[in-house]
Amino acid sequence: MATELTLLSRSYCHLCHDMEAALAPLAEEFGAAVRVLDVDADPVLEAKYDELVPVLLHGETELCHYFLDAPKVREYLAGIR
């Protein structure tokens, strides 16, 4: 079963688009699926993560926000293989 990462995003957020693009090769390297959720479509997520977007999650674990921390995410993904 592939690891699923969740990217909390907004359609008008350039940082969100940047993180999604930077994450793509890393997700491919580890065979991870990336689910992009619009934080504004879910009041609970918006209340929790509003000012932190974009946020990259694995389950409830926050891996990074604002910018992709590629070394941290790579280390995390290697550790859960």
N, C-alpha and C positions, 0 to 999 in steps of 0.2 A: 504494500500500500504506500503510495507516494505521500510524502510530507506535504501538508497544505499550510501555506503562509497566507495571512490576510493582510492586505494593504488598505488601511482606512484612508480615503481620498476624498477630494472634491473635484468636480469637473472644471472649475475655473482656477485651480491651484497649480501654479507652475512648479512649485516644489514637489507636489504630488506626482506630476508627470515626469519630473526628473528622477524621482526615486523609483518609479515603475520601470523606466527605461534602464536605469543602472542595475536594478534587481534582476532583470530578465536573464542576462548571461549567468549570473550566480545561481539562480533557480534552475536553469538548464543544466549547469554543472552538477548539481546535486539531485536532479530529477524531482525537484519540488514543484508543486502546483501553486500558482498565485491567484488568490481570489481578491478582486478589487471591490470594496464596498464603499458606496457613497455615504459618508458619515452624516450628511444632512438628511438622508432618507430614514434615519433611525434616531428618534429623540433620545434614547438611552445612550447610544454611542456618541451622539452630538454633545450631550451634557458631560460625558466623561472625557472625551478626547478633543473637544472643539478647538482649543488653542494649540494643541500638539500636532495636528495634522500636517503632513502625512505621518502615519504611525504604522510600523510593521510589527505584526503579531504572529506568534505561533501558539495557537490556543489562547490562553490568557497571559502568556509571557510576552511582554513588550521587548522587542529586540532593538528598536531604535525609533526615533522620531525626528522630524525636520529634514534630515539627510540620511542617506544609507551609510551605515557603519559597516562597510564590506568586510573588514577583518573580523569584527565581532560576529557578524552573521555567518561568515564562512566557518569560524571556529564552532559556533553553536550547531550549525547543520552537520558538521563533521562529527560532533559529539553525540548526536542523536541517531546516527546511521545504524 
